[in-house]
Amino acid sequence: MGDDVEPAPANQDRAKLIDQLVEEYGSFERFQQMVAAQAGGQDAVNALSNALDQVRAKFTLDAWKSIMDHLYDFKVWQPLADDPQAFNAELNKTIAKLRRWMKVFYGIKSQRPSKNAERDKKIYGLRQQGKSFGEIGIDMKISDKAAERACKRHEEKQKVGLRDTLKFFLELTDQAAQNQPPPSKPESSSTPT
């Protein structure tokens, strides 16, 4: 499989959806606020948070099971045993998925924390309150350009966090769907005439 292979249409649609959500909401907190506004206030945010915790626990167990099943799947690994390079590539892909899932699940940031992360967060908060970068710069004793860069850094980190979370839940949803038995055909009570 070469690098020029296009992703499947469903994956393209999913990537576009994730990009739209990230651009529209920018952070998981704002995504929760939107849910609260549309579904009934803080109770909706609490319900969403509780549901996500339950989903995360359930899907994480499914993910662990899936990865272990994959690692024990003789049909996957035996054919790769003749090609050490392909074997290592598949093993690295599986371990990378496990690493990414664990980091998202346990809230480990995907980037090295910046030296001024708390300051950037404070600057972002001041900007959300309507202050200009010039006003923020004076308050924080930095230039307006430095305040703007700090705000952008924080926004980007928030977007990365939302994107990682959305990808994580979509991957786990896919994994859970793969582990589900196919739906049974409904029985008809009448016979066709």
Secondary structure, DSSP 8 states (H G I E B T S, - for coil): --TT----HHHHHHHHHHHHHHHHH-SHHHHHHHHHHHHTTHHHHHHHHHHHHHHHHHHHHHHHHHHHHHHH-HHHHHHHTT-HHHHHHHHHHHHHHHHHHHHHHTT--SS---TTHHHHHHHHHHHHTT--HHHHHHHHTS-HHHHHHHHHHHHHHHHHHHHHHHHHHHHHHHHHHHHS--------SS---
